[in-house]
Amino acid sequence: PALAEQDFQAFSTFLGALYSYNADYFAPAKVGSYARQPVANILNGFKQQGFHGVGQTSWGPTGFVLLPSRAAAIQMQADLLQRYANDPHLSFIVTAAINHPARIDTKYGNEA
């Protein structure tokens, strides 16, 4: 309901809790909640700063944090790029949800 009601805080809290539960469940198989220590450090830092929509995609190593606006995301990206400029294994992108149903394209092969 939080997503439909456009309640960013409630949605972020729910999504973060869901990913935390999944991370804890699979932690024994992954030897920890996150795939890589640098990603874990960044995500735990987000949590310490009060961000709630924090997690890792599937088995990683991609982490994410939900932010309330594109402007906030671009600012966070700039900060992270500067802070981790010396680590060639880390990259930071801004993306957005796809707000439409799936589309199936039946064309396959030799498009001209």
DSSP file with accessible surface (Angstrom, degrees, kcal/mol):
  #  RESIDUE AA STRUCTURE BP1 BP2  ACC     N-H-->O    O-->H-N    N-H-->O    O-->H-N    TCO  KAPPA ALPHA  PHI   PSI    X-CA   Y-CA   Z-CA
    1    1 A P     >        0   0  134      0, 0.0     4,-2.4     0, 0.0     5,-0.2   0.000 360.0 360.0 360.0 -32.1    0.0    0.0    0.0
    2    2 A A  T  4> +     0   0   19      1,-0.2     5,-3.0     2,-0.2     4,-0.2   0.884 360.0  49.1 -61.3 -37.2    2.8    2.4    0.7
    3    3 A L  T >45S+     0   0  120      3,-0.2     3,-1.4     1,-0.2    -1,-0.2   0.952 112.3  46.8 -67.1 -47.1    3.9    2.4   -2.9
    4    4 A A  T 345S+     0   0   90      1,-0.3    -2,-0.2     2,-0.1    -1,-0.2   0.857 114.6  48.1 -62.6 -33.9    0.4    3.1   -4.2
    5    5 A E  T 3<5S-     0   0  139     -4,-2.4    -1,-0.3     2,-0.1    -2,-0.2   0.410 111.1-123.7 -86.3   1.4   -0.1    5.8   -1.6
    6    6 A Q  T < 5 +     0   0  178     -3,-1.4     2,-1.1    -4,-0.2    -3,-0.2   0.864  55.1 156.4  56.7  40.5    3.3    7.3   -2.6
    7    7 A D     >< -     0   0   70     -5,-3.0     4,-2.6     1,-0.2     5,-0.2  -0.773  19.3-176.3 -96.8  90.9    4.5    7.1    1.0
    8    8 A F  H  > S+     0   0   73     -2,-1.1     4,-2.9     1,-0.2     5,-0.2   0.895  77.8  50.7 -58.0 -45.8    8.3    7.0    0.4
    9    9 A Q  H  > S+     0   0   99      1,-0.2     4,-2.4     2,-0.2    -1,-0.2   0.936 113.3  44.0 -62.0 -47.4    9.3    6.5    4.0
   10   10 A A  H  > S+     0   0   40      2,-0.2     4,-2.5     1,-0.2    -1,-0.2   0.912 115.5  48.8 -65.5 -41.7    6.9    3.6    4.6
   11   11 A F  H  X S+     0   0   55     -4,-2.6     4,-2.8    -9,-0.2     5,-0.2   0.940 112.4  48.1 -63.6 -44.8    7.9    2.0    1.3
   12   12 A S  H  X S+     0   0    3     -4,-2.9     4,-2.7    -5,-0.2    42,-0.2   0.912 111.7  50.0 -61.8 -43.0   11.6    2.4    2.0
   13   13 A T  H  X S+     0   0   61     -4,-2.4     4,-2.3    -5,-0.2    -1,-0.2   0.932 113.2  46.0 -62.6 -45.0   11.2    0.9    5.5
   14   14 A F  H  X S+     0   0  126     -4,-2.5     4,-2.6     2,-0.2    -2,-0.2   0.948 114.3  46.5 -62.5 -49.7    9.4   -2.1    4.2
   15   15 A L  H  X S+     0   0   30     -4,-2.8     4,-2.5     1,-0.2     5,-0.2   0.924 113.0  49.6 -63.1 -41.6   11.8   -2.7    1.3
   16   16 A G  H  X S+     0   0    8     -4,-2.7     4,-2.3    -5,-0.2    -1,-0.2   0.909 111.7  48.7 -62.4 -41.3   14.8   -2.4    3.6
   17   17 A A  H  X S+     0   0   59     -4,-2.3     4,-2.5    -5,-0.2    -2,-0.2   0.906 110.6  51.5 -65.7 -40.1   13.3   -4.8    6.2
   18   18 A L  H  X S+     0   0   69     -4,-2.6     4,-2.3     1,-0.2    -2,-0.2   0.944 112.7  44.4 -61.8 -47.2   12.5   -7.3    3.4
   19   19 A Y  H  X S+     0   0   73     -4,-2.5     4,-2.6     1,-0.2    -1,-0.2   0.868 111.7  53.7 -68.9 -32.8   16.0   -7.2    2.1
   20   20 A S  H  X S+     0   0   42     -4,-2.3     4,-2.6    -5,-0.2    -1,-0.2   0.931 108.8  49.3 -65.3 -43.3   17.5   -7.4    5.6
   21   21 A Y  H  X S+     0   0  149     -4,-2.5     4,-2.3     1,-0.2    -2,-0.2   0.940 113.1  46.5 -60.0 -47.2   15.4  -10.5    6.3
   22   22 A N  H  X S+     0   0   60     -4,-2.3     4,-2.3     1,-0.2    -2,-0.2   0.906 111.5  51.6 -63.3 -41.2   16.6  -12.1    3.1
   23   23 A A  H  X S+     0   0   10     -4,-2.6     4,-1.0     1,-0.2    -1,-0.2   0.919 111.6  46.8 -62.4 -43.5   20.2  -11.2    3.8
   24   24 A D  H  < S+     0   0   98     -4,-2.6     3,-0.3     1,-0.2    -1,-0.2   0.901 111.1  52.6 -65.3 -39.4   20.0  -12.7    7.2
   25   25 A Y  H  < S+     0   0  151     -4,-2.3     4,-0.2     1,-0.2    -2,-0.2   0.912 118.4  34.6 -63.3 -43.4   18.3  -15.9    5.9
   26   26 A F  H >X S+     0   0   84     -4,-2.3     4,-1.7     1,-0.2     3,-0.7   0.480  89.4 101.3 -92.3  -1.6   21.0  -16.5    3.3
   27   27 A A  H 3X>S+     0   0   18     -4,-1.0     5,-1.8    -3,-0.3     4,-1.5   0.873  76.4  56.6 -54.3 -41.8   24.0  -15.2    5.3
   28   28 A P  H 345S+     0   0  110      0, 0.0    -1,-0.2     0, 0.0     3,-0.1   0.900 110.9  44.0 -60.2 -35.7   25.2  -18.7    6.3
   29   29 A A  H <45S+     0   0   76     -3,-0.7    -2,-0.2     1,-0.2    -3,-0.1   0.806 120.9  40.1 -76.8 -28.4   25.5  -19.7    2.6
   30   30 A K  H  <5S-     0   0   37     -4,-1.7    -1,-0.2     2,-0.2    -3,-0.2   0.486 108.2-120.2 -96.9  -5.7   27.1  -16.4    1.6
   31   31 A V  T  <5S+     0   0  134     -4,-1.5     2,-0.2    -5,-0.2     3,-0.1   0.987  86.1   7.3  59.7  58.7   29.4  -16.0    4.7
   32   32 A G  S   <S-     0   0   33     -5,-1.8    -2,-0.2     1,-0.1    -3,-0.0  -0.513  96.8 -78.7 125.6 170.7   27.8  -12.7    5.7
   33   33 A S  S    S+     0   0   37     -2,-0.2     2,-0.3    -5,-0.0    -1,-0.1   0.758 108.8  44.2 -76.0 -25.6   24.9  -10.5    4.7
   34   34 A Y  S    S-     0   0   23     -3,-0.1    26,-0.1     1,-0.1     3,-0.1  -0.881  76.5-126.5-126.0 156.9   26.6   -9.0    1.7
   35   35 A A  S    S+     0   0   49     -2,-0.3     2,-0.4     1,-0.1    -1,-0.1   0.853  92.8  25.7 -70.6 -37.8   28.7  -10.3   -1.2
   36   36 A R  S  > S-     0   0   83     25,-0.1     4,-2.4     1,-0.1     5,-0.2  -0.980  71.2-130.2-132.8 143.8   31.7   -8.0   -0.8
   37   37 A Q  H  > S+     0   0  124     -2,-0.4     4,-2.9     1,-0.2     5,-0.2   0.888 107.2  54.3 -61.7 -42.0   33.1   -6.1    2.2
   38   38 A P  H  > S+     0   0   39      0, 0.0     4,-2.0     0, 0.0    -1,-0.2   0.923 111.2  46.6 -59.5 -38.7   33.3   -2.7    0.4
   39   39 A V  H  > S+     0   0   14      2,-0.2     4,-2.8     1,-0.2     5,-0.3   0.928 111.7  51.6 -66.6 -42.6   29.6   -3.0   -0.5
   40   40 A A  H  X S+     0   0    8     -4,-2.4     4,-2.9     1,-0.2     5,-0.3   0.922 108.6  51.5 -59.1 -43.7   28.8   -4.0    3.1
   41   41 A N  H  X S+     0   0   88     -4,-2.9     4,-1.9     2,-0.2    -1,-0.2   0.916 112.4  45.5 -61.0 -43.7   30.6   -1.0    4.4
   42   42 A I  H  X S+     0   0   15     -4,-2.0     4,-2.1    -5,-0.2    -2,-0.2   0.943 115.1  46.1 -66.3 -47.5   28.8    1.4    2.2
   43   43 A L  H  X S+     0   0    4     -4,-2.8     4,-2.1     1,-0.2    -2,-0.2   0.908 112.6  49.8 -65.0 -40.5   25.4   -0.1    2.9
   44   44 A N  H  X S+     0   0   64     -4,-2.9     4,-2.4    -5,-0.3    -1,-0.2   0.878 108.4  54.7 -65.4 -34.2   25.9   -0.3    6.6
   45   45 A G  H  X S+     0   0   17     -4,-1.9     4,-1.6    -5,-0.3    -2,-0.2   0.905 106.0  51.5 -62.8 -41.1   27.0    3.4    6.4
   46   46 A F  H  <>S+     0   0    8     -4,-2.1     5,-2.3     1,-0.2     4,-0.3   0.927 109.9  49.7 -59.7 -45.0   23.7    4.2    4.8
   47   47 A K  H ><5S+     0   0   79     -4,-2.1     3,-1.6     1,-0.2    -2,-0.2   0.916 108.6  52.1 -61.3 -42.4   21.8    2.5    7.6
   48   48 A Q  H 3<5S+     0   0  170     -4,-2.4    -1,-0.2     1,-0.3    -2,-0.2   0.798 105.6  56.0 -64.6 -27.9   23.8    4.4   10.2
   49   49 A Q  T 3<5S-     0   0  112     -4,-1.6    -1,-0.3    -3,-0.2    -2,-0.2   0.470 126.7-100.9 -82.0  -3.6   22.9    7.6    8.5
   50   50 A G  T < 5S+     0   0   44     -3,-1.6     2,-0.3     1,-0.3    -3,-0.2   0.530  71.7 146.0  98.6   7.7   19.2    6.7    8.8
   51   51 A F      < -     0   0   56     -5,-2.3    -1,-0.3    -6,-0.2     3,-0.1  -0.602  24.0-175.1 -76.5 138.1   18.4    5.4    5.3
   52   52 A H        +     0   0   91     -2,-0.3     2,-1.8    14,-0.2    -1,-0.1   0.769  66.7  71.8-105.3 -34.1   15.9    2.6    5.4
   53   53 A G  S    S+     0   0    1     13,-0.3    13,-2.4   -37,-0.1     2,-0.4  -0.503  71.0 134.2 -86.1  71.0   15.6    1.4    1.8
   54   54 A V  E     +A   65   0A   3     -2,-1.8     2,-0.3   -42,-0.2    11,-0.2  -0.951  19.5 117.7-124.4 138.4   19.0   -0.3    1.7
   55   55 A G  E     -A   64   0A   2      9,-2.0     9,-2.7    -2,-0.4     2,-0.4  -0.972  50.8 -98.9-174.1-171.6   19.8   -3.7    0.4
   56   56 A Q  E     -A   63   0A  10     -2,-0.3     2,-0.3     7,-0.3     7,-0.3  -0.992  37.7-112.5-130.9 136.3   21.7   -5.9   -2.0
   57   57 A T    >   -     0   0   57      5,-2.9     3,-3.4    -2,-0.4     5,-0.3  -0.538  68.1 -57.7 -71.7 127.8   20.3   -7.4   -5.2
   58   58 A S  T 3  S-     0   0   98     -2,-0.3    -2,-0.1     1,-0.3     0, 0.0  -0.001 122.5 -13.3  41.0-119.3   20.0  -11.2   -5.0
   59   59 A W  T 3  S-     0   0  132      1,-0.3    -1,-0.3   -25,-0.1    -2,-0.1   0.314 110.5-176.8 -93.5   6.6   23.5  -12.5   -4.3
   60   60 A G  S <  S+     0   0   26     -3,-3.4    -1,-0.3     2,-0.2     3,-0.1  -0.230  71.3 177.7  82.5-174.2   25.2   -9.2   -5.1
   61   61 A P  S    S+     0   0   68      0, 0.0     2,-0.4     0, 0.0    -1,-0.1  -0.970  79.7  88.0 -91.9  11.6   27.5   -7.6   -5.4
   62   62 A T        -     0   0   85     -5,-0.3    -5,-2.9    -6,-0.1     2,-0.2  -0.562  56.6-172.1 -76.5 123.9   25.1   -4.8   -6.4
   63   63 A G  E     -A   56   0A  28     -2,-0.4     2,-0.3    -7,-0.3    -7,-0.3  -0.648   1.8-165.4-104.9 166.0   23.8   -2.7   -3.5
   64   64 A F  E     -A   55   0A  44     -9,-2.7    -9,-2.0    -2,-0.2     2,-0.3  -0.989  15.9-163.5-149.1 158.3   21.2   -0.1   -3.5
   65   65 A V  E     -A   54   0A  29     -2,-0.3     2,-0.4   -11,-0.2   -11,-0.2  -0.983  23.5-132.1-139.7 132.0   19.7    2.7   -1.5
   66   66 A L        -     0   0   43    -13,-2.4   -13,-0.3    -2,-0.3   -14,-0.2  -0.725  25.0-170.0 -83.4 135.7   16.3    4.3   -2.2
   67   67 A L        -     0   0   35     -2,-0.4     6,-0.1   -16,-0.1    -2,-0.0  -0.920  28.9-122.4-126.6 152.1   16.3    8.1   -2.2
   68   68 A P  S    S+     0   0   89      0, 0.0     2,-0.3     0, 0.0     3,-0.1   0.648  87.2  15.0 -73.7 -13.9   13.2   10.4   -2.3
   69   69 A S  S  > S-     0   0   59      1,-0.1     4,-2.0     0, 0.0     5,-0.1  -0.989  71.2-113.3-154.3 161.9   14.1   12.2   -5.5
   70   70 A R  H  > S+     0   0  161     -2,-0.3     4,-2.7     1,-0.2     5,-0.2   0.902 117.6  55.6 -63.2 -39.1   16.3   12.2   -8.6
   71   71 A A  H  > S+     0   0   73      1,-0.2     4,-2.3     2,-0.2    -1,-0.2   0.919 107.8  48.0 -61.3 -42.8   18.1   15.3   -7.3
   72   72 A A  H  > S+     0   0   34      1,-0.2     4,-2.5     2,-0.2    -1,-0.2   0.895 112.1  50.7 -64.4 -38.1   18.9   13.5   -4.0
   73   73 A A  H  X S+     0   0   18     -4,-2.0     4,-2.7     2,-0.2    -2,-0.2   0.913 109.7  48.9 -66.4 -42.8   20.2   10.5   -6.0
   74   74 A I  H  X S+     0   0   75     -4,-2.7     4,-2.4     2,-0.2    -2,-0.2   0.912 112.1  49.2 -65.6 -38.6   22.4   12.5   -8.2
   75   75 A Q  H  X S+     0   0  108     -4,-2.3     4,-2.3    -5,-0.2    -2,-0.2   0.929 112.0  48.2 -65.3 -43.4   23.9   14.3   -5.2
   76   76 A M  H  X S+     0   0   23     -4,-2.5     4,-2.7     1,-0.2     5,-0.2   0.920 110.5  52.1 -62.9 -41.7   24.5   11.0   -3.4
   77   77 A Q  H  X S+     0   0   52     -4,-2.7     4,-2.9     1,-0.2     5,-0.2   0.934 109.4  48.9 -59.8 -46.6   26.1    9.6   -6.5
   78   78 A A  H  X S+     0   0   48     -4,-2.4     4,-2.1     1,-0.2    -1,-0.2   0.922 112.0  49.2 -60.4 -43.1   28.5   12.6   -6.8
   79   79 A D  H  X S+     0   0   60     -4,-2.3     4,-2.7     1,-0.2    -1,-0.2   0.922 113.8  45.5 -62.3 -44.7   29.4   12.2   -3.1
   80   80 A L  H  X S+     0   0    9     -4,-2.7     4,-2.6     2,-0.2    -2,-0.2   0.897 110.1  53.6 -67.9 -40.9   30.1    8.5   -3.5
   81   81 A L  H  < S+     0   0   82     -4,-2.9    -1,-0.2    -5,-0.2    -2,-0.2   0.905 113.9  43.4 -60.4 -39.2   32.1    8.9   -6.7
   82   82 A Q  H >< S+     0   0  157     -4,-2.1     3,-1.1    -5,-0.2    -2,-0.2   0.937 114.7  48.4 -70.4 -46.7   34.3   11.4   -4.9
   83   83 A R  H 3< S+     0   0  135     -4,-2.7     3,-0.3     1,-0.2    -2,-0.2   0.857 122.7  32.9 -64.1 -35.7   34.6    9.4   -1.7
   84   84 A Y  T >< S+     0   0   67     -4,-2.6     3,-2.0    -5,-0.2    -1,-0.2   0.052  76.9 124.6-112.9  28.7   35.5    6.1   -3.5
   85   85 A A  T <  S+     0   0   72     -3,-1.1    -1,-0.2     1,-0.3    -2,-0.1   0.771  72.8  55.9 -59.7 -27.1   37.4    7.5   -6.5
   86   86 A N  T 3  S+     0   0  164     -3,-0.3    -1,-0.3    -4,-0.2    -2,-0.1   0.426  88.7  83.6 -89.7   2.5   40.4    5.4   -5.7
   87   87 A D    X   -     0   0   42     -3,-2.0     3,-1.6     1,-0.1    -1,-0.1  -0.863  55.8-172.6-108.2 101.8   38.5    2.1   -5.7
   88   88 A P  T 3  S+     0   0  115      0, 0.0    -1,-0.1     0, 0.0    -3,-0.0   0.621  80.7  65.1 -69.4  -9.6   38.3    0.8   -9.4
   89   89 A H  T 3  S+     0   0  140      2,-0.0     2,-0.4     0, 0.0    -2,-0.0   0.525  91.1  75.8 -89.9  -6.1   35.9   -2.0   -8.3
   90   90 A L    <   +     0   0   26     -3,-1.6     2,-0.3    -6,-0.2    -3,-0.1  -0.880  53.1 170.9-109.4 139.1   33.1    0.3   -7.2
   91   91 A S        -     0   0  101     -2,-0.4     2,-0.4     2,-0.0    -2,-0.0  -0.966  16.7-151.3-139.2 157.1   30.7    2.2   -9.4
   92   92 A F        +     0   0   34     -2,-0.3     2,-0.3   -15,-0.0   -11,-0.0  -0.993  15.6 177.6-135.7 123.5   27.6    4.2   -8.6
   93   93 A I        -     0   0  141     -2,-0.4     2,-0.5     2,-0.0    -2,-0.0  -0.902  23.5-135.1-124.5 156.0   24.6    4.7  -10.9
   94   94 A V        +     0   0   37     -2,-0.3     2,-0.3   -20,-0.0   -24,-0.0  -0.930  34.4 163.2-107.8 131.5   21.3    6.4  -10.6
   95   95 A T        -     0   0  117     -2,-0.5     2,-0.3   -25,-0.0   -22,-0.0  -0.860  21.9-144.1-139.3 173.1   18.3    4.6  -11.9
   96   96 A A        -     0   0   76     -2,-0.3     2,-0.0   -26,-0.0    -2,-0.0  -0.945  29.4 -90.8-138.8 161.1   14.5    4.7  -11.6
   97   97 A A        -     0   0   77     -2,-0.3     2,-0.8     1,-0.1     0, 0.0  -0.332  36.8-119.1 -67.7 151.3   11.7    2.2  -11.4
   98   98 A I        -     0   0  127      1,-0.1     2,-0.7     2,-0.1    -1,-0.1  -0.865  25.2-160.9 -92.1 113.2   10.0    1.2  -14.6
   99   99 A N        +     0   0  151     -2,-0.8    -1,-0.1     2,-0.0    -2,-0.0  -0.274  59.3  71.2 -97.3  48.6    6.4    2.4  -14.1
  100  100 A H  S    S-     0   0   86     -2,-0.7     3,-0.1     3,-0.0    -2,-0.1  -0.981  86.3 -90.6-151.6 159.2    4.7    0.2  -16.7
  101  101 A P        -     0   0  107      0, 0.0    -2,-0.0     0, 0.0     0, 0.0  -0.183  58.2 -79.0 -65.7 165.0    3.8   -3.4  -17.1
  102  102 A A        -     0   0  101      1,-0.0     2,-0.4     2,-0.0     0, 0.0  -0.285  43.7-147.8 -61.6 147.4    6.1   -5.8  -18.9
  103  103 A R        -     0   0  193     -3,-0.1     2,-0.6     2,-0.0    -1,-0.0  -0.980   2.3-151.6-120.3 135.6    6.1   -5.7  -22.6
  104  104 A I        -     0   0  156     -2,-0.4     2,-0.6     2,-0.0    -2,-0.0  -0.924   4.7-156.8-110.2 123.0    6.8   -8.8  -24.8
  105  105 A D        -     0   0  117     -2,-0.6    -2,-0.0     1,-0.1     0, 0.0  -0.874   5.2-168.8-100.0 119.9    8.3   -8.2  -28.2
  106  106 A T        +     0   0  134     -2,-0.6     2,-0.4     2,-0.0    -1,-0.1   0.525  57.9 102.0 -87.9  -3.6    7.6  -11.1  -30.5
  107  107 A K        +     0   0  148      2,-0.0     2,-0.4     4,-0.0    -2,-0.1  -0.633  47.8 167.1 -79.9 134.5   10.0   -9.9  -33.1
  108  108 A Y        +     0   0  226     -2,-0.4     2,-0.6     2,-0.0    -2,-0.0  -0.984  39.4   7.3-148.7 133.6   13.2  -11.9  -33.0
  109  109 A G  S    S+     0   0   40     -2,-0.4     2,-1.7     1,-0.0    -2,-0.0  -0.863 106.0  30.5 112.3-122.8   16.1  -12.2  -35.4
  110  110 A N        +     0   0  170     -2,-0.6     2,-0.3     2,-0.0    -2,-0.0  -0.477  61.8 173.0 -89.9  72.7   16.8  -10.2  -38.5
  111  111 A E              0   0  119     -2,-1.7    -2,-0.0    -4,-0.1    -4,-0.0  -0.610 360.0 360.0 -75.2 137.5   15.3   -6.8  -37.9
  112  112 A A              0   0  151     -2,-0.3    -1,-0.0     0, 0.0    -2,-0.0  -0.625 360.0 360.0 -97.3 360.0   16.2   -4.4  -40.7
